[in-house]
Amino acid sequence: MSTAIGEPKEELHQRVAQVDTNHSDVLINADLMNDAVDGENREHEMRIWEAVKSHPWACFWAFVMSFTIVMESFDMFLNGNFVALPAFQKKYGVVVGENAWAIPTRWQSALFQSGQCGAFVGVFLAGPVTTRLGYRWTTIWALVLMNATIFISFFANSLTLLVVGQALEGVPWGFFIANSPAYASEVVPLVLRGACTATLQMSWSIGGIIVAAATYGYRAGVDEWSWRIPLALQWIFPTPLLILVFLSPESPWWLVRRGRKAEALRSVERLGPRHTTENATQTLAMMERTVEIEVQQGGEPTLLDLWKGTDLRRTTIICLMYASQNFAGNLIANQATFFFEQAGISPDRAFALNLINSCLGFVANAGSWFLTAWFGRRTIYLWGTAVNITLLVLLGICASISQNNATNYAQAVLGIIISFVFAGFMGPISYSIIAETSSVRLRALSTGVGRAAYYVAEIPMIYLASKMLNPTGWNLAGKCGYVWGGTALVCWIMAFFFLPELKHRSYREIDILFNRKVPARKFKHTVIDVKDNE
C-alpha cells in the first residue's frame, strides 16, 4: 500500500495491469512487448556513471552478496600462512634442519584441500537449493552454518581436527561462491555487470589483506594463539553479513522465474530509481520476455539440462573459465608467504611482502573496474593471460641461474607482479564471463557446477603446488614458473578459440547468439535485432 501512495493514477494503473497480466502473454501482448523493447533499449543506452547514480542500491546489494566470498578467501590465505608460521611449524611440523621445522607435504595439501572438498559439496547443493529458496534465504542459511562450523576449527587441537573443521567450513563457501556472481549480475543494469561481478575478486583481496595483516602481527608468537586468534577473526564476517542479506531484495530475475511478479516489481523498484514506475514496469517486461523465451526451450531446470543442446556449450565455457583460474599462476598468490620463504627471503620479510602483495591485489581489483568499462571480456582475458605466461617463464629462468640475494628478490618481485596481473585481469573478468554466459533459467545451477569444475582442477593443483615448493617435496621454488607458464598457455589457446565476447549484450541477445551457434570470435560483431524472440 505504501509504495502506491503519491503515484499518478496512470502510473498506478500501469503497475497493476503489468502485475495482473499472465506471465506467458509477454510475447503476444503488443503493449508488454513494447515495454520489453523499451526496457532493453534503455539499458543499452545507459552510461556507466548514469547507471551508478540511478542504481546505487543495486550496486550496494551486489557488493554485499559478493562480500560473502571474503570468508573463503580468508581461510584459503590463512591456511597458506599457517604453514609459514614458526609456532605452527614447531607444533605440528617435522625437523628439516637446525632449529627449522616444516609441515609435511601431505598435511599441507590436506589443509589446503579440505575446505575445497567441502566447497565442492556446497556448490552442488547450492543450485537446487537456490532454485527453490532464492538467493537471499539460501545465503542466510549458509551464513548461519558458517558461524557454527568456525567453532570446530578454532578449538581444534590437532591437524586432523583442523582439517575436519576446514572441510565443514567449505560447505557454506560453496553456497557463497555459487550464488554471488549470479546475484550480482542479476540486480544491476547491463552496463554495470562487468564491474559489479568483478568485485568478487576484490573480496578475495580483502580476505588476503586481513589474513596478511593478522599473520604478520602474530608471526613472532610462540604459542597456539599465533594461529588461533587469526582463526577467531573469521567470526567478524557472518553475522553482519547475515543482517544485511536479510534486508536485501531478492533477485527480480529469480522472482520472475518463480512467477512472483508483484514481488519482482517491488524488487526492481528497490534496486532502481524511485521517481518513476514506468521504468520499473519496462524492466520487468524485459525480464519476462527473456524468461519466457527460455521457458519455451525447457521446463523446470535440472542439472541434466546443463549438458543438453546449446547449454552444453555454455556450461563448458563456464567450467573452463573457472578451472583456468588455477592454471595461470594464481596458486603462487595463495601460498605467497611460503613461496617467498622458499625463494630465499627471510620469514619476517616474507610476511611483510605478503601484506604488500595482498594490498597490491586490492589496487589491481579496483583497476579492473576501469578495464571492464574500456575493453571487452575476451580482450582482457587473452592479454592478461599472455602477460602472465611471459612473467612465469621469466620467473623460471630467474630461479634456474646461479642464486644470490638479487635473484631471490627478483623471484619475489616476479611473484608479486604475477599475482597483481591475475588480480587485475583474469581473476575479476572470469567472474563477469561466468555470470553472463549461463542462461537465466539455469544460472543458479550452472554457476554451481562451474565452481565444482574449479575445485576439481584446484584440488590436484594445490597438491602439485605444495609438492613443487615444499623442501620435503621437489623444492623447485621459482622454477614452478615453467609449470604454471605451460598450463597458462593451454588456457590462452582454449580461450582464443572458444571464449565469446559478451560485453554490452543483454541476456536475450546472449541466448540468441548461443542458439544460432555463432562462433566465439564472431560474437562481438553479430547484429541481433531488438525484436527477435527466437
C-alpha positions in Angstrom: 0.0 0.0 0.0 2.7 2.4 1.0 4.6 2.1 -2.3 1.5 3.3 -4.2 0.9 6.4 -2.2 1.6 9.5 -4.3 1.7 7.7 -7.6 -0.1 9.3 -10.5 -3.2 7.4 -11.4 -2.0 6.4 -14.8 1.3 5.0 -13.4 -0.6 3.1 -10.7 -2.9 1.7 -13.3 0.1 0.6 -15.4 1.7 -1.0 -12.4 -1.5 -3.0 -11.5 -2.0 -4.0 -15.2 1.5 -5.3 -15.5 1.3 -7.5 -12.4 -2.1 -8.9 -13.4 -1.1 -9.8 -16.9 -0.4 -13.5 -17.4 3.3 -14.4 -17.5 3.2 -16.1 -20.8 1.4 -13.2 -22.6 4.6 -11.1 -22.9 5.5 -12.5 -26.3 2.0 -11.9 -27.8 0.8 -8.8 -25.9 1.9 -5.7 -28.0 2.0 -3.4 -25.0 4.1 -5.7 -23.0 6.4 -6.3 -25.9 6.9 -2.6 -26.5 7.7 -2.2 -22.8 10.2 -5.0 -23.0 11.9 -3.5 -26.1 12.0 0.0 -24.5 13.4 -1.5 -21.3 16.2 -3.3 -23.2 17.0 -0.2 -25.3 17.2 1.9 -22.2 19.8 -0.5 -20.7 21.8 -0.4 -23.9 21.8 3.4 -24.0 22.7 3.8 -20.3 26.2 5.0 -19.5 28.2 3.8 -16.5 28.1 6.9 -14.4 24.4 7.4 -15.2 23.7 3.8 -14.1 25.7 4.2 -10.8 23.7 7.4 -9.9 20.4 5.8 -10.7 21.1 2.4 -9.2 23.2 3.0 -6.1 21.3 0.4 -4.0 21.7 -2.2 -6.7 25.5 -1.7 -6.6 25.4 -1.8 -2.8 23.5 -5.1 -2.6 25.6 -6.7 -5.3 28.7 -5.8 -3.3 27.1 -7.2 -0.1 26.4 -10.5 -1.7 29.9 -10.6 -3.3 31.5 -9.8 0.0 30.5 -13.3 1.3 33.4 -14.6 -0.8 35.7 -12.9 1.8 35.2 -15.9 4.1 36.5 -18.5 1.6 39.4 -16.1 0.7 40.2 -15.6 4.3 40.5 -19.3 5.1 42.4 -20.1 1.9 45.0 -17.4 2.5 45.1 -18.3 6.3 46.0 -21.9 5.5 48.7 -20.7 3.2 50.1 -18.6 6.0 49.8 -21.2 8.8 52.4 -23.4 7.2 54.8 -20.5 7.3 54.2 -19.5 10.9 57.2 -20.6 13.1 55.0 -21.5 16.1 52.6 -23.6 13.9 55.6 -25.3 12.2 57.1 -26.2 15.5 53.8 -27.5 17.0 52.8 -29.7 14.0 55.8 -29.9 11.7 58.9 -32.2 11.3 62.5 -31.2 11.7 64.2 -30.3 8.5 67.3 -28.6 9.8 68.8 -26.9 12.8 66.0 -25.0 14.6 63.9 -25.5 11.4 60.6 -27.2 11.0 58.2 -27.7 8.1 54.7 -29.1 7.8 54.8 -32.3 5.8 53.5 -32.0 2.2 50.6 -34.4 2.8 49.3 -32.2 5.7 49.9 -29.0 3.8 47.8 -30.4 1.0 45.2 -31.6 3.4 44.9 -28.2 5.0 44.5 -26.5 1.6 42.3 -29.2 0.0 39.8 -30.0 2.9 37.9 -26.7 2.6 37.8 -27.1 -1.2 36.4 -30.6 -0.8 33.7 -29.2 1.4 33.0 -26.4 -1.0 32.7 -29.0 -3.8 29.8 -30.4 -1.9 28.4 -27.0 -1.2 28.3 -25.8 -4.9 26.3 -28.9 -5.9 23.8 -28.3 -3.2 23.6 -24.5 -4.0 22.0 -24.9 -7.4 18.9 -26.9 -6.4 18.5 -25.1 -3.0 18.8 -21.6 -4.6 16.4 -22.6 -7.4 13.8 -23.4 -4.7 14.5 -20.9 -1.9 16.1 -17.9 -3.8 19.5 -16.2 -3.3 18.6 -14.4 -0.1 17.4 -17.3 2.0 20.0 -19.7 0.7 22.8 -17.3 1.6 21.2 -16.6 5.0 21.2 -20.3 6.0 24.7 -20.7 4.7 25.9 -17.8 6.9 24.3 -19.4 9.9 26.1 -22.7 9.1 29.4 -20.7 8.7 29.1 -19.3 12.2 28.6 -22.8 13.6 31.5 -24.5 11.7 34.1 -21.9 12.7 33.9 -23.3 16.3 35.4 -26.7 15.1 38.5 -25.0 13.5 39.0 -22.6 16.4 39.0 -25.3 19.1 40.9 -27.9 17.0 43.9 -29.4 18.9 45.3 -31.5 16.1 45.9 -31.3 12.4 43.3 -33.9 11.9 40.6 -31.9 13.6 41.7 -28.7 11.9 41.3 -30.5 8.5 37.8 -31.6 9.5 36.9 -28.1 10.6 38.1 -26.7 7.3 36.1 -29.3 5.3 32.9 -28.4 7.1 33.5 -24.7 6.7 33.9 -25.3 3.0 30.2 -26.3 2.6 28.9 -22.8 3.1 31.7 -21.4 1.0 30.3 -23.4 -1.9 26.9 -21.6 -1.5 28.6 -18.2 -1.4 30.7 -18.7 -4.5 27.9 -20.2 -6.5 25.3 -17.5 -5.6 27.4 -14.3 -5.5 28.2 -13.9 -9.2 24.7 -14.9 -10.3 23.0 -12.5 -7.9 25.4 -9.6 -8.6 24.8 -10.0 -12.4 21.0 -10.0 -12.0 20.4 -7.0 -9.8 22.5 -4.3 -11.7 21.9 -2.7 -15.1 23.7 -4.2 -18.1 26.5 -1.6 -18.2 27.4 -2.4 -14.6 27.5 -6.1 -14.8 31.2 -6.3 -15.5 32.3 -4.0 -12.7 29.9 -5.4 -10.1 30.8 -9.1 -10.8 34.5 -8.1 -10.7 34.1 -7.1 -7.1 34.1 -10.8 -6.2 37.9 -10.8 -6.9 38.1 -7.7 -4.6 36.6 -9.7 -1.8 39.3 -12.2 -2.3 41.9 -9.5 -1.9 40.2 -8.1 1.2 40.3 -11.5 2.8 44.0 -11.8 1.8 44.8 -8.4 3.3 43.2 -9.2 6.7 45.0 -12.5 6.8 48.3 -11.0 5.8 48.0 -8.3 8.5 46.9 -10.7 11.2 49.7 -13.3 10.5 52.3 -10.5 10.1 51.3 -9.3 13.6 51.4 -12.8 15.1 54.4 -14.1 13.1 56.7 -13.9 16.2 54.2 -15.6 18.5 55.5 -18.7 20.3 52.2 -20.3 21.4 49.0 -21.5 19.9 47.3 -18.1 19.9 49.5 -17.1 17.0 47.1 -19.1 14.8 44.0 -19.3 17.0 43.4 -15.6 17.0 43.6 -15.3 13.2 41.1 -18.2 13.1 38.8 -16.4 15.5 38.8 -13.3 13.2 36.5 -15.3 10.9 33.6 -14.6 13.2 33.7 -10.9 12.3 32.0 -11.6 8.9 29.0 -13.9 9.1 26.6 -12.1 11.5 26.9 -8.5 10.0 26.5 -10.1 6.5 23.5 -12.1 7.6 21.7 -9.0 8.8 22.5 -7.1 5.5 21.5 -10.1 3.3 18.2 -10.4 5.3 17.5 -6.7 4.4 18.5 -7.1 0.7 15.9 -7.5 -2.1 15.6 -10.9 -3.8 16.8 -11.0 -7.4 13.9 -9.9 -9.6 15.0 -12.4 -12.3 14.6 -15.3 -9.8 11.2 -13.9 -8.7 10.0 -13.7 -12.3 11.2 -17.2 -12.9 9.1 -18.3 -10.0 6.0 -16.4 -11.3 6.1 -13.9 -8.4 5.6 -10.8 -10.5 4.3 -8.4 -7.8 7.4 -9.1 -5.6 9.6 -8.9 -8.7 8.3 -5.4 -9.5 8.9 -4.3 -5.9 12.4 -5.6 -6.1 13.0 -3.8 -9.3 11.8 -0.6 -7.7 14.1 -1.1 -4.7 17.1 -1.6 -6.9 16.4 1.2 -9.4 15.4 4.9 -9.4 12.4 5.7 -7.2 11.0 8.6 -9.2 9.2 6.6 -11.9 7.1 3.5 -12.2 7.3 3.4 -16.0 11.0 2.3 -16.0 10.3 -0.4 -13.4 7.4 -1.9 -15.5 9.6 -1.8 -18.6 12.4 -3.5 -16.8 10.0 -6.2 -15.5 8.6 -6.7 -19.1 12.2 -7.1 -20.4 12.9 -9.8 -17.8 9.6 -11.6 -18.5 10.4 -11.6 -22.2 13.8 -13.3 -21.7 12.5 -15.7 -19.1 9.5 -16.7 -21.3 11.8 -17.3 -24.3 13.9 -19.6 -22.2 10.9 -21.4 -20.7 9.8 -22.3 -24.2 13.1 -24.1 -24.6 12.7 -26.2 -21.4 10.6 -26.6 -18.3 11.8 -26.8 -14.6 15.6 -26.6 -14.6 17.6 -29.6 -13.7 21.3 -30.5 -13.6 20.9 -32.6 -16.7 19.7 -29.5 -18.7 23.2 -28.1 -18.3 24.5 -30.8 -20.7 21.8 -30.6 -23.4 21.7 -28.6 -26.6 23.3 -25.1 -26.6 23.5 -25.1 -22.8 26.3 -27.7 -23.1 28.5 -25.2 -24.9 27.6 -22.5 -22.2 28.3 -24.9 -19.4 31.7 -26.0 -20.9 32.8 -22.3 -21.2 31.8 -21.7 -17.6 33.7 -24.8 -16.4 36.8 -23.9 -18.4 36.8 -20.3 -17.1 36.5 -21.4 -13.5 39.1 -24.2 -13.9 41.6 -21.9 -15.6 41.9 -19.8 -12.5 44.1 -22.5 -11.1 46.5 -22.6 -14.1 47.7 -19.1 -14.6 50.0 -18.7 -11.5 47.2 -17.8 -9.1 48.2 -20.5 -6.6 51.5 -18.6 -6.1 49.4 -15.9 -4.5 47.5 -18.3 -2.3 50.8 -19.5 -0.9 52.7 -16.3 -1.2 54.4 -16.2 2.2 55.6 -19.8 1.8 56.7 -19.1 -1.8 58.7 -16.0 -0.7 60.5 -18.1 2.0 61.3 -20.9 -0.5 62.7 -18.2 -2.8 65.2 -17.3 -0.1 63.5 -14.4 1.7 63.7 -14.3 5.5 60.5 -15.2 7.3 59.9 -11.7 8.6 60.5 -10.1 5.2 58.3 -12.8 3.6 55.3 -11.9 5.8 55.8 -8.2 5.0 56.0 -8.9 1.3 52.8 -11.0 1.6 51.0 -8.0 3.1 52.3 -5.8 0.3 51.2 -8.4 -2.2 47.7 -8.5 -0.8 47.3 -4.7 -0.8 48.5 -4.5 -4.4 46.0 -7.2 -5.3 43.3 -4.9 -4.0 44.6 -2.0 -6.1 44.6 -4.3 -9.2 41.0 -5.2 -8.4 39.9 -1.6 -8.3 41.7 -1.0 -11.6 39.7 -3.9 -13.2 36.6 -1.7 -12.9 38.0 0.7 -15.5 39.3 -2.2 -17.6 35.8 -3.7 -17.9 34.4 -0.3 -19.0 37.1 0.2 -21.7 37.8 -3.3 -23.0 35.9 -6.4 -23.8 35.8 -9.6 -21.6 37.7 -11.6 -24.2 40.3 -9.0 -24.8 41.1 -8.6 -21.1 41.4 -12.3 -20.5 43.6 -13.0 -23.5 46.0 -10.1 -22.9 46.2 -10.7 -19.1 47.0 -14.4 -19.6 49.6 -13.6 -22.3 51.4 -11.2 -19.9 51.4 -13.8 -17.1 52.8 -16.5 -19.4 55.7 -14.3 -20.1 56.3 -13.4 -16.4 56.0 -17.1 -15.3 58.7 -18.1 -17.8 60.9 -15.3 -16.6 60.4 -16.5 -13.1 61.5 -20.0 -14.0 64.6 -18.6 -15.8 65.4 -16.4 -12.7 65.3 -19.5 -10.5 67.4 -21.5 -12.8 70.5 -19.3 -12.8 73.1 -19.0 -10.1 71.3 -17.9 -6.9 72.2 -14.9 -4.8 70.4 -12.2 -2.9 69.4 -10.3 -6.1 67.9 -13.4 -7.7 66.0 -14.2 -4.5 64.4 -10.8 -4.6 63.8 -10.9 -8.3 61.8 -14.1 -7.8 59.8 -12.5 -5.0 59.1 -9.4 -7.2 58.0 -11.5 -10.2 55.7 -13.5 -7.9 54.1 -10.2 -6.7 53.7 -8.9 -10.3 52.2 -12.3 -11.4 49.6 -12.0 -8.6 48.9 -8.4 -9.5 48.2 -9.2 -13.1 45.9 -12.0 -12.2 44.1 -9.8 -9.6 43.5 -7.1 -12.2 42.9 -9.1 -15.4 42.0 -12.8 -15.4 40.6 -13.1 -11.9 37.8 -10.4 -11.9 36.9 -10.8 -15.6 36.4 -14.6 -15.1 33.5 -13.9 -12.8 32.0 -11.5 -15.3 32.2 -14.1 -18.0 30.8 -16.8 -15.8 27.8 -14.8 -14.7 26.9 -13.7 -18.2 27.5 -16.9 -20.1 24.8 -19.0 -18.4 21.2 -18.8 -19.3 18.8 -17.1 -16.9 16.9 -20.3 -16.4 19.9 -22.4 -15.4 22.1 -19.7 -13.8 21.9 -20.9 -10.2 22.8 -24.5 -11.4 25.5 -23.5 -13.9 27.4 -21.3 -11.6 27.5 -24.1 -9.0 28.6 -26.7 -11.5 31.2 -24.3 -12.9 32.6 -23.7 -9.5 32.7 -27.5 -9.0 35.0 -27.7 -12.0 37.2 -25.1 -10.3 37.6 -27.4 -7.3 38.1 -30.5 -9.4 41.0 -28.6 -11.0 42.2 -26.9 -7.8 42.5 -29.9 -5.5 45.2 -31.7 -7.5 46.8 -28.4 -8.4 47.1 -27.5 -4.7 48.9 -30.8 -4.1 51.2 -30.1 -7.1 51.9 -26.5 -5.9 52.8 -27.8 -2.4 54.9 -30.5 -3.8 56.8 -28.0 -6.0 57.5 -25.6 -3.2 58.0 -27.7 -0.1 61.6 -28.6 0.9 60.3 -32.1 1.8 58.9 -32.3 -1.8 60.5 -31.2 -5.1 61.8 -27.9 -3.7 61.6 -26.1 -7.0 61.0 -22.5 -5.7 60.7 -20.2 -8.7 61.2 -23.0 -11.2 57.5 -23.7 -10.7 57.1 -20.8 -13.2 57.8 -23.2 -16.0 55.0 -25.5 -15.0 52.4 -22.7 -14.5 53.6 -20.9 -17.7 52.8 -24.1 -19.6 49.4 -24.6 -18.1 48.6 -20.9 -18.6 49.5 -21.3 -22.3 46.9 -24.1 -22.6 44.3 -21.7 -21.1 45.2 -19.0 -23.6 44.8 -21.3 -26.6 41.4 -22.6 -25.3 40.2 -19.1 -24.7 41.3 -17.8 -28.1 39.1 -20.4 -29.9 36.2 -20.8 -27.5 35.7 -17.7 -25.4 33.0 -15.3 -26.8 32.7 -11.6 -26.3 29.7 -10.8 -24.1 30.2 -7.2 -23.3 27.1 -4.9 -23.9 24.9 -7.9 -24.6 21.5 -8.4 -22.9 20.6 -11.8 -21.7 18.1 -12.1 -24.5 20.9 -11.4 -27.1 23.3 -13.8 -25.4 20.6 -16.5 -25.6 20.0 -15.9 -29.3 23.8 -15.8 -30.1 24.2 -19.3 -28.5 21.1 -20.6 -30.1 22.3 -19.6 -33.5 25.6 -21.3 -32.7 27.6 -18.2 -33.6 31.4 -18.9 -33.5 33.1 -17.4 -30.4 35.2 -14.9 -32.4 32.1 -13.6 -34.3 30.0 -12.8 -31.2 31.2 -9.2 -31.0 30.2 -8.2 -34.5 27.0 -10.2 -34.9 23.9 -8.0 -35.1 20.8 -9.1 -33.1 17.5 -7.2 -33.8 15.8 -5.9 -30.8 12.5 -7.6 -31.8 14.0 -11.1 -32.3 12.4 -13.6 -29.9 13.9 -16.8 -31.1 
